[in-house]
Amino acid sequence: MMSKIEKAIEYYFFKSNELKEFVNSNNNLSIEKIIECGEELAILEHKITALEVAKEN
């Protein structure tokens, strides 16, 4: 059975991949949208890292 931390990691990993796919599949994104997506991706990656550390402890 997956713990809540593992479920959260899986969710944030999915959202991260979804965001990367969105940016990579669009050829006409504005600079502002690319920056916004980059900021969201940084937040998601930070959450994933924090949850992985919490899982180890």
Backbone as a chain_set.jsonl record, in Angstrom:
{"seq": "MMSKIEKAIEYYFFKSNELKEFVNSNNNLSIEKIIECGEELAILEHKITALEVAKEN", "coords": {"N": [[0.841, -1.185, 0.0], [0.547, 2.192, -0.856], [2.075, 4.979, 0.697], [0.977, 8.199, 1.969], [2.881, 10.084, 1.35], [4.235, 8.897, -0.807], [2.151, 8.852, -2.673], [1.771, 11.594, -3.011], [4.247, 12.319, -4.112], [4.091, 10.917, -6.515], [1.912, 12.257, -7.698], [2.902, 14.949, -7.943], [5.066, 14.443, -9.595], [3.749, 13.573, -11.886], [2.361, 15.966, -12.553], [4.542, 17.606, -13.057], [5.712, 16.363, -15.308], [3.584, 16.68, -17.073], [3.527, 19.463, -17.36], [6.068, 19.913, -18.518], [5.685, 18.571, -20.921], [3.672, 20.156, -22.037], [5.023, 22.611, -22.486], [7.076, 21.783, -24.221], [5.636, 20.911, -26.419], [4.459, 23.09, -27.587], [4.877, 25.608, -29.941], [4.532, 28.309, -30.037], [4.656, 29.843, -27.657], [4.538, 32.582, -25.404], [7.173, 34.628, -24.041], [6.649, 35.314, -21.419], [4.846, 33.273, -20.671], [6.472, 31.019, -20.846], [8.336, 31.597, -18.844], [6.606, 31.643, -16.647], [5.756, 28.955, -16.626], [8.222, 27.757, -16.133], [8.727, 28.681, -13.546], [6.623, 27.423, -12.17], [7.376, 24.774, -12.598], [9.788, 24.688, -11.186], [8.82, 24.971, -8.58], [7.304, 22.613, -8.345], [9.355, 20.687, -8.637], [10.861, 21.251, -6.374], [9.042, 20.553, -4.359], [8.833, 17.801, -4.87], [11.451, 16.961, -4.276], [11.6, 17.651, -1.539], [9.619, 15.956, -0.499], [10.721, 13.452, -1.121], [12.948, 13.467, 0.54], [11.666, 13.541, 3.005], [10.416, 11.085, 2.907], [12.585, 9.345, 3.085], [13.366, 9.733, 5.682]], "CA": [[0.0, 0.0, 0.0], [1.343, 3.41, -0.961], [1.874, 5.968, 1.745], [0.537, 9.51, 1.485], [4.05, 10.749, 0.761], [4.457, 8.306, -2.126], [1.072, 9.327, -3.544], [2.049, 13.0, -3.31], [5.384, 12.322, -5.039], [3.572, 10.468, -7.803], [1.081, 13.339, -8.231], [3.748, 16.067, -8.353], [5.862, 13.971, -10.731], [2.833, 13.604, -13.017], [2.125, 17.36, -12.907], [5.795, 18.09, -13.611], [5.815, 15.834, -16.675], [2.52, 17.312, -17.844], [3.973, 20.828, -17.642], [7.169, 19.812, -19.488], [5.088, 18.176, -22.191], [2.972, 21.329, -22.546], [6.004, 23.581, -22.993], [7.808, 21.212, -25.354], [4.767, 20.664, -27.568], [3.955, 24.359, -28.119], [5.895, 26.394, -30.639], [4.239, 29.735, -30.039], [4.463, 30.353, -26.304], [5.179, 33.868, -25.137], [8.268, 34.58, -23.074], [6.029, 35.336, -20.092], [4.274, 31.954, -20.387], [7.602, 30.105, -20.626], [8.859, 31.92, -17.517], [5.592, 31.188, -15.684], [5.846, 27.494, -16.571], [9.491, 27.45, -15.479], [8.553, 28.911, -12.108], [5.776, 26.338, -11.669], [8.183, 23.564, -12.62], [10.736, 24.779, -10.068], [8.059, 24.702, -7.357], [6.994, 21.181, -8.333], [10.588, 19.929, -8.391], [11.203, 21.476, -4.971], [8.129, 19.727, -3.566], [9.229, 16.399, -5.056], [12.682, 16.764, -3.52], [11.271, 17.689, -0.107], [8.88, 14.737, -0.159], [11.653, 12.317, -1.166], [13.748, 13.543, 1.761], [10.77, 13.152, 4.111], [10.178, 9.641, 2.768], [13.765, 8.637, 3.579], [13.459, 9.881, 7.138]], "C": [[0.887, 1.249, 0.0], [1.027, 4.358, 0.185], [1.41, 7.282, 1.124], [1.68, 10.26, 0.819], [4.308, 10.214, -0.637], [3.392, 8.747, -3.125], [1.313, 10.776, -3.952], [3.206, 13.112, -4.297], [4.903, 11.941, -6.438], [2.745, 11.576, -8.472], [1.94, 14.494, -8.743], [4.634, 15.689, -9.539], [5.007, 14.002, -12.001], [2.607, 15.04, -13.489], [3.371, 17.971, -13.552], [5.954, 17.633, -15.062], [4.774, 16.462, -17.595], [2.929, 18.73, -18.269], [5.112, 20.836, -18.667], [6.638, 19.48, -20.875], [4.374, 19.362, -22.852], [3.949, 22.317, -23.184], [6.691, 23.039, -24.24], [6.943, 21.018, -26.603], [4.213, 21.936, -28.199], [5.087, 25.177, -28.718], [5.681, 27.891, -30.525], [3.912, 30.281, -28.649], [5.168, 31.703, -26.159], [6.29, 33.673, -24.102], [7.703, 34.527, -21.655], [5.471, 33.975, -19.702], [5.377, 30.937, -20.117], [8.187, 30.331, -19.231], [7.905, 31.427, -16.441], [5.647, 29.671, -15.52], [7.138, 27.049, -15.883], [9.413, 27.628, -13.977], [7.697, 27.814, -11.482], [6.561, 25.033, -11.59], [9.185, 23.551, -11.47], [10.037, 24.467, -8.745], [7.752, 23.215, -7.246], [8.226, 20.343, -8.012], [11.041, 20.079, -6.938], [10.325, 20.611, -4.064], [8.493, 18.25, -3.662], [10.462, 16.083, -4.228], [12.406, 16.712, -2.017], [10.537, 16.426, 0.321], [9.777, 13.502, -0.187], [12.534, 12.297, 0.072], [12.908, 13.099, 2.953], [10.517, 11.656, 4.085], [11.35, 8.836, 3.315], [13.878, 8.674, 5.091], [12.237, 9.29, 7.725]], "O": [[1.85, 1.342, 0.76], [-0.126, 4.518, 0.587], [1.448, 7.453, -0.095], [1.476, 10.983, -0.156], [4.571, 10.987, -1.558], [3.698, 8.988, -4.293], [1.086, 11.145, -5.104], [3.149, 13.92, -5.224], [5.273, 12.579, -7.424], [2.867, 11.801, -9.676], [1.729, 14.969, -9.859], [4.919, 16.529, -10.393], [5.48, 14.408, -13.062], [2.654, 15.31, -14.689], [3.262, 18.764, -14.487], [6.291, 18.431, -15.936], [5.055, 16.741, -18.76], [2.696, 19.135, -19.409], [5.124, 21.665, -19.577], [7.087, 20.038, -21.876], [4.458, 19.55, -24.066], [3.72, 22.798, -24.294], [6.868, 23.771, -25.214], [7.464, 20.968, -27.717], [3.561, 21.87, -29.242], [6.117, 25.406, -28.083], [6.566, 28.668, -30.883], [2.996, 31.088, -28.493], [6.243, 31.928, -26.715], [6.324, 32.671, -23.386], [8.206, 33.796, -20.801], [5.597, 33.556, -18.551], [5.226, 30.081, -19.246], [8.498, 29.374, -18.521], [8.335, 30.858, -15.437], [5.592, 29.162, -14.401], [7.139, 26.072, -15.134], [9.963, 26.829, -13.219], [8.003, 27.33, -10.393], [6.424, 24.277, -10.628], [9.403, 22.511, -10.848], [10.597, 23.78, -7.891], [7.92, 22.621, -6.181], [8.158, 19.406, -7.217], [11.55, 19.128, -6.345], [10.817, 20.007, -3.111], [8.467, 17.531, -2.663], [10.515, 15.054, -3.554], [12.913, 15.839, -1.313], [10.807, 15.886, 1.394], [9.613, 12.601, 0.635], [12.836, 11.227, 0.601], [13.389, 12.363, 3.815], [10.415, 11.026, 5.138], [11.16, 7.785, 3.927], [14.422, 7.756, 5.707], [12.076, 9.29, 8.945]]}, "num_chains": 1, "name": "protein.A"}
